[in-house]
Amino acid sequence: MSNAAHDRGDPEVAEPGTGESGVTRRPVTDAEARHASRHWWDTDADRYHAGAEFLGDVDLVWGPEGLREADARLLGPVAGARVLELGCGAAGGARWLARAGAYAVGLDLSGGMLRHAVAGAERTGVHVPLVQADALALPFRDGAFDIVTTAFGAVPFVADSAALMREVARVLRPGGRWVFAVGHPFRWVFLDDPTERGLIAVHSYFDRRPYVEYDATGTPTYVEQHRTLGDRVRELVAAGFVLTDLVEPEWPEGQERVWQQWSPLRGRLLPGTAIFVTHRADTE
Ligand SMILES: C[S@@+](CC[C@H](N)C(=O)[O-])C[C@H]1O[C@@H](n2cnc3c(N)ncnc32)[C@H](O)[C@@H]1O
């Protein structure tokens, strides 16, 4: 779930290299994106989790609309399955999976986010293996998992998401499921703002240049990527996945929670989350 601190679409305030920090749109390398994400999520972890109680200590919640895997069952049967949660953050999803009988592993790039996962394990007594690694270089053998999943982790933050799709395919067994939630691509058009400002279309849906915040040296400090719906489908198909559903959870009637850029005002009008339900095209 991306961050209200980012006013995607606001005017770019300075060009990198002028000695000022600012915001721009420009291509970044995988190394730049990894460096920015790791540092960003390390320092932002406490702020991100403030007010995020709805995520639950032992729960897999697909997005701010509050759709829960316990109700949606997008992963299929999980008891006995080997499941990897990518970009797990506090790893409430991995703990829910473990409690449901899965052999779940949580993986994240950020030690700051994984500290919340350790605290969650201590609070709940539900422990899962936690791995600090980059989703583009998963430290697992081919076919190690039956299911890979994430809610808003890793996918929007890597420069080469087509490579990420291939890496997920590699660690899945034939026929294995890859189910992931990202911010709905339609939201790219709007400012990240929970108020009326966040209802005004200010940016092209077709502009794939990443949103980049940078410091006074021009080094990216936050990078968020955009793919259109069609881009995502093409990346999935190229990596050997079959798309079986695209779930767009609706904002529930009566849900008044505002968290970061997410609000009932926007949720009633705009899609917020896109969940891609896929599996490897080959079977065992
Ligand atoms: C928006 S948070 C989502 C966390 C959690 N899934 C949730 O629902 O709260 C994004 C997470 O992706 C992680 N992440 C970003 N880039 C990553 C990468 N290249 N590899 C692994 N994790 C990454 C971040 O560290 C962060 O924990």
The ligand as an ORCA input file, in Angstrom:
! r2SCAN-3c Opt
* xyz 0 1
  C       3.805     -1.244      0.754
  S       4.807     -2.320      1.687
  C       3.752     -3.750      1.826
  C       4.083     -4.599      3.025
  C       3.054     -5.696      3.334
  N       2.927     -6.651      2.270
  C       1.708     -5.096      3.685
  O       0.687     -5.493      3.099
  O       1.669     -4.247      4.575
  C       5.987     -2.800      0.457
  C       7.007     -3.811      0.939
  O       7.756     -4.290     -0.182
  C       9.111     -4.399      0.223
  N       9.992     -4.370     -0.956
  C      10.226     -3.307     -1.764
  N      11.086     -3.650     -2.728
  C      11.397     -4.957     -2.525
  C      12.250     -5.890     -3.205
  N      12.955     -5.525     -4.281
  N      12.347     -7.140     -2.721
  C      11.649     -7.515     -1.604
  N      10.821     -6.670     -0.918
  C      10.706     -5.416     -1.381
  C       9.291     -3.221      1.154
  O      10.440     -3.351      1.966
  C       7.992     -3.226      1.936
  O       8.052     -4.031      3.083
*
